[in-house]
Amino acid sequence: MTEPEPPDAGAFSDIDALPEPVFELLFGVLRGMAEHPEIQRVRRTAWDALQPMPGQRLLDAGAGAGEVARALAAAVGEQGEVVAMDSSARTLQAARALTPPELPIRFVQGSVTDLEFPAETFDGVRSERVLQHVPDPDRAVRELARVTRRGGRVCLVDTDWESAALDGVPANLATAVRERMLNVAPGHHNDMGRTLRRRLLRASLDDVTATPVTCLFLDPASAAVVLPVMDPAIPPEAGMIPDDLREQWFTAIAAAGERGEFLAVLTIWVAAGVRR
Ligand SMILES: C[S@@+](CC[C@H](N)C(=O)[O-])C[C@H]1O[C@@H](n2cnc3c(N)ncnc32)[C@H](O)[C@@H]1O
């Protein structure tokens, strides 16, 4: 008997299986997001929640292009170490190529649901916008807690895609596209952001905090960096926009931008707790 296929959790659940041009596109999306002021605001909140200090050993699980891992490596200094872990070999290779050799970062391939580290390896762990793609996120949170030392901090960042809202385009068009966006990958956890607090509590972390950071986008180009559904470069094959609405959608967004009436919001949550 063959194993049933897991439900599609979106392109980021298995980047290595994608054709090269799609990988390049997604890696470019990660790089673009890292430069967006609203994502930088989310990351400052997460930095404060993790409380990195010189000399610490830290884990970034699902590190992507590695921007945060590099910043953490600079903060922990040569007495410390950052492990940038990702399930994608290609992503790790591309992230390594962006990393100055003097930074104390080790790139490791692995899965956040089966971490190959002994218990209490790290002073702090973080995972940003990863759990939304993972079939068993509670198992991942238990793993992240397991590898954190007692008194160390676990910081999770994730999107609440259901919080996405828009003004300036016809409401029926926005509703139709939003509906499709939320259903394009059935195994994808659209509600992950707001569930992080509960997941940390269930993993027996102490002093759990949860901070919603609502990102505001006042022009279509700015929104497109974080909300792929606003990005005309995302190909029709991604299935995110109904084919018969695609032209109407991008025309309406551009017109809202030209009138100065475009507005989009998306809440990304930062949750943290202390390993007991
Ligand atoms: C949306 S990207 C976020 C990357 C980075 N944390 C950031 O915020 O820019 C999701 C990342 O998680 C990785 N990923 C997906 N499933 C994973 C798993 N089970 N274990 C570790 N990494 C995983 C992907 O390869 C990808 O690099």
PDBQT file of the ligand as one rigid body, heavy atoms in Angstrom, charges set to zero:
ROOT
HETATM    1  C1  LIG A 301       8.330  31.345   4.599  1.00  0.00    +0.000 C 
HETATM    2  S1  LIG A 301       9.952  30.726   4.773  1.00  0.00    +0.000 S 
HETATM    3  C2  LIG A 301      10.509  31.669   6.190  1.00  0.00    +0.000 C 
HETATM    4  C3  LIG A 301      12.005  31.747   6.271  1.00  0.00    +0.000 C 
HETATM    5  C4  LIG A 301      12.569  32.652   7.374  1.00  0.00    +0.000 C 
HETATM    6  N1  LIG A 301      12.265  32.117   8.687  1.00  0.00    +0.000 N 
HETATM    7  C5  LIG A 301      12.033  34.057   7.227  1.00  0.00    +0.000 C 
HETATM    8  O1  LIG A 301      11.263  34.489   8.108  1.00  0.00    +0.000 OA
HETATM    9  O2  LIG A 301      12.380  34.729   6.247  1.00  0.00    +0.000 OA
HETATM   10  C6  LIG A 301       9.748  29.103   5.450  1.00  0.00    +0.000 C 
HETATM   11  C7  LIG A 301      11.065  28.347   5.601  1.00  0.00    +0.000 C 
HETATM   12  O3  LIG A 301      10.824  27.181   6.383  1.00  0.00    +0.000 OA
HETATM   13  C8  LIG A 301      11.500  26.090   5.783  1.00  0.00    +0.000 C 
HETATM   14  N2  LIG A 301      10.788  24.876   6.206  1.00  0.00    +0.000 N 
HETATM   15  C9  LIG A 301       9.609  24.395   5.767  1.00  0.00    +0.000 A 
HETATM   16  N3  LIG A 301       9.282  23.271   6.431  1.00  0.00    +0.000 NA
HETATM   17  C10 LIG A 301      10.296  23.051   7.338  1.00  0.00    +0.000 A 
HETATM   18  C11 LIG A 301      10.562  22.051   8.302  1.00  0.00    +0.000 A 
HETATM   19  N4  LIG A 301       9.709  21.034   8.508  1.00  0.00    +0.000 N 
HETATM   20  N5  LIG A 301      11.693  22.134   9.041  1.00  0.00    +0.000 NA
HETATM   21  C12 LIG A 301      12.570  23.160   8.851  1.00  0.00    +0.000 A 
HETATM   22  N6  LIG A 301      12.379  24.129   7.933  1.00  0.00    +0.000 NA
HETATM   23  C13 LIG A 301      11.254  24.080   7.180  1.00  0.00    +0.000 A 
HETATM   24  C14 LIG A 301      11.448  26.372   4.301  1.00  0.00    +0.000 C 
HETATM   25  O4  LIG A 301      12.426  25.652   3.590  1.00  0.00    +0.000 OA
HETATM   26  C15 LIG A 301      11.669  27.891   4.287  1.00  0.00    +0.000 C 
HETATM   27  O5  LIG A 301      13.033  28.224   4.244  1.00  0.00    +0.000 OA
ENDROOT
TORSDOF 0
